[in-house]
Every structure is written in C-alpha cells, then in structure tokens.
Amino acid sequence: ATALHAVIRNRLGQPLATGRLLVHAPGVGRIGRMAVIRVMRGTHLGRDVLQALLDAAWVRGDREVLLHAQCSAAGFYARLGFAARGPEFDEAGIPHVEMFRQR
C-alpha cells in the first residue's frame, strides 16, 4: 500500500521493465525490485523506470534516494548519478553495494 510501482508494458500489455519506490526514512526514498526483461536490456527501459521513480521521490520531497545495486549493475546506476556508499555485501547470494543519489 505504501509502495509506488513503475511498470513499462509493450503494446500487448506484457511487462518489460519494473521498479518500486518505498519510504526508507523521512526524506529518504528507497528504490528496489528493478528488473528489465533480458531481451530488452540496453534499450533504456531501465533508465526510464529509474527516472520515473526518482521524479516521484523528488516530487514527494525526498532529498535522497538509495538502493542496493547488484555489483554487476553498479555501473548502470553510477552513469545515472548514483554513488556507492559502504562496503560490498551479500544479499540472496549475490554481491551488492549500497548506492545513493541526492537531489
């Protein structure tokens, strides 16, 4: 009920990319569950979902947005203005790093 979901669908209504925005703390949003169907990666759908979630966070007054990036995707988030914070950690058997972006 408190999550904002962004979904990009094709003309048949099939989901191609998704993500969600939660409230992490007052003034801090948290993006999670970012996913793009494999055959559509590299087509800017992930960027579009991420930007829509960031726009929603800024509109509601968040001054920072954070996420847990798989290390293999950290470059994607860095290119979109996110910076790594803290050491790598394991989440569900996959190396991750916390990343953040401030308004």
SEVEX-647697 format. One record per atom (N, C-alpha, C): residue number from 1; x negated, z negated, y. Coordinates in nm, 4 decimals. Layout:
<rs>
  marmar         u         w         v
     NUM         X         Z         Y
...
</rs>
This chain:
<rs>
  marmar         u         w         v
       1   -0.0817    0.0000   -0.1205
       1    0.0000    0.0000    0.0000
       1   -0.0857    0.0000    0.1264
       2   -0.2079   -0.0522    0.1196
       2   -0.2932   -0.0588    0.2383
       2   -0.3973    0.0514    0.2419
       3   -0.3990    0.1371    0.1436
       3   -0.4975    0.2459    0.1380
       3   -0.4399    0.3726    0.1999
       4   -0.5268    0.4443    0.2705
       4   -0.4911    0.5756    0.3221
       4   -0.5622    0.6775    0.2338
       5   -0.4859    0.7676    0.1741
       5   -0.5419    0.8687    0.0848
       5   -0.5428    1.0043    0.1529
       6   -0.6512    1.0784    0.1336
       6   -0.6600    1.2168    0.1809
       6   -0.6746    1.3047    0.0580
       7   -0.5930    1.4076    0.0492
       7   -0.5966    1.4988   -0.0654
       7   -0.5876    1.6415   -0.0134
       8   -0.6751    1.7267   -0.0626
       8   -0.6665    1.8696   -0.0338
       8   -0.6154    1.9367   -0.1599
       9   -0.5106    2.0165   -0.1441
       9   -0.4491    2.0854   -0.2570
       9   -0.4582    2.2364   -0.2380
      10   -0.4559    2.3079   -0.3493
      10   -0.4528    2.4546   -0.3402
      10   -0.3076    2.5010   -0.3222
      11   -0.2870    2.6316   -0.3180
      11   -0.1518    2.6861   -0.2951
      11   -0.0542    2.6507   -0.4062
      12   -0.1054    2.6142   -0.5239
      12   -0.0184    2.5753   -0.6344
      12    0.0101    2.4256   -0.6361
      13   -0.0441    2.3556   -0.5386
      13   -0.0226    2.2117   -0.5308
      13   -0.1191    2.1299   -0.6133
      14   -0.2194    2.1933   -0.6727
      14   -0.3169    2.1208   -0.7539
      14   -0.4209    2.0549   -0.6638
      15   -0.4538    1.9283   -0.6890
      15   -0.5535    1.8609   -0.6055
      15   -0.6936    1.9166   -0.6304
      16   -0.7656    1.9414   -0.5208
      16   -0.9026    1.9923   -0.5286
      16   -1.0047    1.8896   -0.4829
      17   -0.9668    1.8037   -0.3883
      17   -1.0579    1.7036   -0.3332
      17   -0.9762    1.5846   -0.2858
      18   -1.0366    1.4657   -0.2920
      18   -0.9640    1.3452   -0.2549
      18   -1.0605    1.2367   -0.2088
      19   -1.0064    1.1397   -0.1395
      19   -1.0797    1.0210   -0.0981
      19   -0.9804    0.9205   -0.0441
      20   -1.0252    0.7963   -0.0257
      20   -0.9346    0.6958    0.0295
      20   -1.0097    0.6073    0.1280
      21   -0.9334    0.5493    0.2183
      21   -0.9855    0.4596    0.3202
      21   -0.9154    0.3264    0.3079
      22   -0.9939    0.2209    0.2994
      22   -0.9424    0.0842    0.2943
      22   -0.9942    0.0065    0.4135
      23   -0.9363   -0.1103    0.4379
      23   -0.9914   -0.2040    0.5350
      23   -1.0879   -0.2933    0.4580
      24   -1.2144   -0.2910    0.4960
      24   -1.3164   -0.3748    0.4303
      24   -1.3224   -0.5122    0.4960
      25   -1.3185   -0.5131    0.6279
      25   -1.3196   -0.6341    0.7103
      25   -1.2611   -0.5927    0.8444
      26   -1.2289   -0.6884    0.9308
      26   -1.1769   -0.6490    1.0627
      26   -1.2746   -0.5546    1.1336
      27   -1.2251   -0.4365    1.1712
      27   -1.3062   -0.3382    1.2401
      27   -1.4001   -0.2574    1.1528
      28   -1.3913   -0.2785    1.0217
      28   -1.4794   -0.2078    0.9274
      28   -1.3944   -0.1434    0.8189
      29   -1.4040   -0.0111    0.8086
      29   -1.3351    0.0614    0.7026
      29   -1.4280    0.0847    0.5851
      30   -1.3680    0.1122    0.4718
      30   -1.4476    0.1429    0.3518
      30   -1.3867    0.2656    0.2844
      31   -1.4687    0.3674    0.2692
      31   -1.4265    0.4890    0.2017
      31   -1.4677    0.4802    0.0556
      32   -1.3793    0.5258   -0.0311
      32   -1.4087    0.5248   -0.1734
      32   -1.3322    0.6339   -0.2456
      33   -1.3615    0.6455   -0.3729
      33   -1.2930    0.7416   -0.4604
      33   -1.3033    0.8850   -0.4106
      34   -1.4152    0.9173   -0.3466
      34   -1.4384    1.0555   -0.3032
      34   -1.4649    1.1400   -0.4273
      35   -1.3965    1.2519   -0.4363
      35   -1.4154    1.3415   -0.5501
      35   -1.3747    1.4823   -0.5114
      36   -1.4502    1.5783   -0.5607
      36   -1.4184    1.7202   -0.5437
      36   -1.4291    1.7837   -0.6815
      37   -1.3279    1.8590   -0.7198
      37   -1.3311    1.9259   -0.8494
      37   -1.4600    2.0093   -0.8571
      38   -1.5256    2.0037   -0.9702
      38   -1.6599    2.0602   -0.9853
      38   -1.6738    2.2041   -0.9350
      39   -1.5807    2.2906   -0.9696
      39   -1.5940    2.4327   -0.9313
      39   -1.5770    2.4542   -0.7806
      40   -1.5281    2.3529   -0.7091
      40   -1.5075    2.3660   -0.5640
      40   -1.6151    2.2961   -0.4825
      41   -1.7122    2.2348   -0.5487
      41   -1.8197    2.1675   -0.4751
      41   -1.9015    2.2705   -0.3996
      42   -1.9454    2.2335   -0.2807
      42   -2.0208    2.3252   -0.1966
      42   -1.9340    2.4101   -0.1060
      43   -1.8030    2.3871   -0.1076
      43   -1.7111    2.4669   -0.0255
      43   -1.6613    2.3902    0.0969
      44   -1.7201    2.2781    0.1277
      44   -1.6871    2.1945    0.2442
      44   -1.5593    2.1133    0.2281
      45   -1.5007    2.1113    0.1105
      45   -1.3809    2.0301    0.0913
      45   -1.4135    1.8818    0.1025
      46   -1.5245    1.8402    0.0450
      46   -1.5659    1.7001    0.0547
      46   -1.5891    1.6596    0.1988
      47   -1.6548    1.7474    0.2743
      47   -1.6787    1.7216    0.4166
      47   -1.5458    1.7066    0.4899
      48   -1.4495    1.7916    0.4592
      48   -1.3198    1.7873    0.5263
      48   -1.2437    1.6588    0.4942
      49   -1.2475    1.6160    0.3681
      49   -1.1822    1.4898    0.3306
      49   -1.2502    1.3743    0.4021
      50   -1.3834    1.3716    0.3991
      50   -1.4572    1.2636    0.4633
      50   -1.4274    1.2593    0.6132
      51   -1.4244    1.3738    0.6784
      51   -1.3964    1.3771    0.8222
      51   -1.2557    1.3284    0.8526
      52   -1.1594    1.3653    0.7700
      52   -1.0217    1.3179    0.7915
      52   -1.0141    1.1657    0.7799
      53   -1.0855    1.1095    0.6836
      53   -1.0860    0.9639    0.6666
      53   -1.1581    0.8953    0.7819
      54   -1.2690    0.9525    0.8269
      54   -1.3390    0.8967    0.9427
      54   -1.2504    0.9017    1.0668
      55   -1.1844    1.0142    1.0893
      55   -1.0951    1.0264    1.2047
      55   -0.9871    0.9179    1.2009
      56   -0.9303    0.8940    1.0839
      56   -0.8268    0.7909    1.0698
      56   -0.8839    0.6519    1.0981
      57   -1.0062    0.6271    1.0528
      57   -1.0700    0.4977    1.0779
      57   -1.0927    0.4766    1.2278
      58   -1.1416    0.5797    1.2965
      58   -1.1671    0.5659    1.4403
      58   -1.0352    0.5471    1.5160
      59   -0.9308    0.6192    1.4766
      59   -0.8013    0.6065    1.5441
      59   -0.7464    0.4649    1.5300
      60   -0.7641    0.4047    1.4139
      60   -0.7112    0.2686    1.3971
      60   -0.8021    0.1624    1.4576
      61   -0.9158    0.2038    1.5130
      61   -1.0004    0.1096    1.5847
      61   -1.1217    0.0594    1.5097
      62   -1.1468    0.1121    1.3907
      62   -1.2671    0.0691    1.3193
      62   -1.3901    0.1100    1.4004
      63   -1.4907    0.0267    1.4014
      63   -1.6157    0.0595    1.4700
      63   -1.7267    0.0924    1.3714
      64   -1.6996    0.0706    1.2414
      64   -1.7957    0.1047    1.1358
      64   -1.7184    0.1428    1.0104
      65   -1.7750    0.2369    0.9359
      65   -1.7195    0.2750    0.8059
      65   -1.8339    0.2709    0.7065
      66   -1.8103    0.2107    0.5914
      66   -1.9123    0.2053    0.4880
      66   -1.8601    0.2659    0.3595
      67   -1.9529    0.2948    0.2698
      67   -1.9169    0.3466    0.1378
      67   -2.0312    0.3194    0.0415
      68   -2.0014    0.3237   -0.0852
      68   -2.1022    0.3147   -0.1906
      68   -2.1233    0.4554   -0.2437
      69   -2.2375    0.5123   -0.2105
      69   -2.2673    0.6504   -0.2485
      69   -2.3467    0.6538   -0.3773
      70   -2.3070    0.7403   -0.4690
      70   -2.3953    0.7670   -0.5821
      70   -2.5241    0.8220   -0.5231
      71   -2.6377    0.7775   -0.5754
      71   -2.7662    0.8207   -0.5194
      71   -2.7785    0.9725   -0.5178
      72   -2.7194    1.0387   -0.6155
      72   -2.7249    1.1850   -0.6195
      72   -2.6463    1.2488   -0.5048
      73   -2.5557    1.1749   -0.4413
      73   -2.4747    1.2276   -0.3314
      73   -2.5167    1.1714   -0.1954
      74   -2.6205    1.0885   -0.1915
      74   -2.6621    1.0246   -0.0663
      74   -2.6993    1.1283    0.0394
      75   -2.7594    1.2380    0.0015
      75   -2.7950    1.3428    0.0967
      75   -2.6727    1.4032    0.1634
      76   -2.5657    1.4218    0.0875
      76   -2.4393    1.4732    0.1420
      76   -2.3911    1.3824    0.2544
      77   -2.3874    1.2517    0.2287
      77   -2.3396    1.1579    0.3294
      77   -2.4364    1.1487    0.4472
      78   -2.5659    1.1547    0.4207
      78   -2.6657    1.1494    0.5284
      78   -2.6480    1.2683    0.6236
      79   -2.6220    1.3862    0.5693
      79   -2.6009    1.5045    0.6539
      79   -2.4776    1.4892    0.7432
      80   -2.3875    1.4002    0.7062
      80   -2.2654    1.3782    0.7835
      80   -2.2729    1.2503    0.8666
      81   -2.3953    1.2007    0.8883
      81   -2.4161    1.0912    0.9816
      81   -2.4223    0.9524    0.9236
      82   -2.4172    0.9386    0.7920
      82   -2.4264    0.8070    0.7301
      82   -2.5727    0.7699    0.7075
      83   -2.6023    0.6409    0.7145
      83   -2.7373    0.5893    0.6903
      83   -2.7317    0.4883    0.5763
      84   -2.8362    0.4882    0.4952
      84   -2.8444    0.3930    0.3833
      84   -2.8734    0.2533    0.4376
      85   -2.8203    0.1541    0.3657
      85   -2.8422    0.0144    0.4036
      85   -2.8593   -0.0661    0.2747
      86   -2.9725   -0.1273    0.2604
      86   -2.9965   -0.2134    0.1452
      86   -3.0538   -0.1381    0.0271
      87   -3.0808   -0.2116   -0.0799
      87   -3.1425   -0.1511   -0.1987
      87   -3.0419   -0.0773   -0.2858
      88   -3.0925    0.0061   -0.3733
      88   -3.0073    0.0711   -0.4729
      88   -2.9494   -0.0352   -0.5647
      89   -2.8324   -0.0075   -0.6203
      89   -2.7687   -0.0988   -0.7141
      89   -2.6917   -0.0174   -0.8170
      90   -2.6596   -0.0818   -0.9260
      90   -2.5873   -0.0166   -1.0353
      90   -2.4382   -0.0433   -1.0198
      91   -2.3593    0.0614   -1.0276
      91   -2.2140    0.0487   -1.0272
      91   -2.1614    0.1395   -1.1376
      92   -2.1014    0.0807   -1.2385
      92   -2.0477    0.1552   -1.3531
      92   -2.1562    0.2381   -1.4216
      93   -2.2789    0.1845   -1.4264
      93   -2.3879    0.2533   -1.4956
      93   -2.4506    0.3673   -1.4158
      94   -2.4161    0.3792   -1.2884
      94   -2.4665    0.4874   -1.2031
      94   -2.5365    0.4244   -1.0828
      95   -2.6576    0.4720   -1.0484
      95   -2.7257    0.4179   -0.9303
      95   -2.6518    0.4558   -0.8016
      96   -2.6321    0.3561   -0.7164
      96   -2.5621    0.3731   -0.5886
      96   -2.6446    0.3123   -0.4764
      97   -2.6079    0.3471   -0.3541
      97   -2.6636    0.2850   -0.2348
      97   -2.5502    0.2701   -0.1336
      98   -2.5496    0.1565   -0.0639
      98   -2.4504    0.1406    0.0419
      98   -2.4939    0.2257    0.1602
      99   -2.3974    0.2934    0.2206
      99   -2.4244    0.3742    0.3394
      99   -2.3183    0.3412    0.4434
     100   -2.3544    0.3575    0.5702
     100   -2.2607    0.3256    0.6767
     100   -2.2749    0.4244    0.7910
     101   -2.1706    0.4284    0.8710
     101   -2.1714    0.5098    0.9926
     101   -2.0963    0.4312    1.0985
     102   -2.1524    0.4259    1.2170
     102   -2.0873    0.3566    1.3271
     102   -2.0307    0.4566    1.4253
     103   -1.9288    0.4145    1.4924
     103   -1.8635    0.5028    1.5900
     103   -1.9498    0.5199    1.7103
</rs>
